[in-house]
Amino acid sequence: MNHNSYRWILYVITTVIIGTLTIQIYWNYKNYLVNKQQLINDVQQSLDDAVEGYYADLAQSETI
């Protein structure tokens, strides 16, 4: 093989590596956003449940 063939193979390998890294970064970022939103939803739901429970206990103790 001549020098140009080696250079072409190097360019293909480099392009594949860059493409693979780009896809992995995109998937990781997308996964991060989904997990962040899920955490926010879980925390909000827990807070709502705690406040609702607090006021339910408060109302129950006030009426008795």
C-alpha positions as CSV (number, residue, x, y, z in Angstrom):
1,M,0.0,0.0,0.0
2,N,1.2,3.4,-0.7
3,H,1.3,6.5,1.6
4,N,-2.0,7.9,0.3
5,S,-3.8,4.7,1.2
6,Y,-2.5,4.8,4.8
7,R,-3.6,8.4,5.0
8,W,-7.1,7.6,3.7
9,I,-7.4,4.8,6.3
10,L,-6.3,7.2,9.1
11,Y,-9.0,9.7,8.0
12,V,-11.7,7.0,8.0
13,I,-10.7,5.8,11.5
14,T,-10.6,9.3,12.8
15,T,-14.0,10.1,11.3
16,V,-15.5,6.9,12.9
17,I,-14.0,7.7,16.3
18,I,-15.3,11.3,16.2
19,G,-18.7,10.1,15.0
20,T,-18.9,7.5,17.8
21,L,-17.9,10.1,20.5
22,T,-20.4,12.6,19.2
23,I,-23.2,10.0,19.4
24,Q,-22.2,9.0,22.9
25,I,-22.1,12.6,24.1
26,Y,-25.5,13.2,22.6
27,W,-27.0,10.2,24.2
28,N,-25.5,10.9,27.6
29,Y,-26.7,14.5,27.5
30,K,-30.2,13.4,26.5
31,N,-30.2,10.8,29.3
32,Y,-29.0,13.5,31.7
33,L,-31.9,15.8,30.8
34,V,-34.4,13.0,31.2
35,N,-33.0,11.9,34.6
36,K,-32.9,15.5,35.7
37,Q,-36.5,16.0,34.9
38,Q,-37.5,12.7,36.6
39,L,-35.6,13.8,39.7
40,I,-37.4,17.1,39.8
41,N,-40.8,15.3,39.3
42,D,-40.0,12.8,42.1
43,V,-38.9,15.6,44.5
44,Q,-42.0,17.6,43.7
45,Q,-44.2,14.6,44.3
46,S,-42.6,13.8,47.6
47,L,-42.9,17.4,48.7
48,D,-46.6,17.5,47.7
49,D,-47.2,14.2,49.6
50,A,-45.4,15.5,52.7
51,V,-47.4,18.8,52.7
52,E,-50.7,17.0,52.1
53,G,-49.9,14.6,55.0
54,Y,-48.9,17.4,57.3
55,Y,-52.2,19.3,56.7
56,A,-54.2,16.1,56.9
57,D,-52.7,15.3,60.3
58,L,-53.1,18.9,61.4
59,A,-56.8,18.9,60.4
60,Q,-57.3,15.6,62.1
61,S,-55.8,16.7,65.4
62,E,-57.7,20.0,65.3
63,T,-61.1,18.3,64.8
64,I,-60.7,15.8,67.6
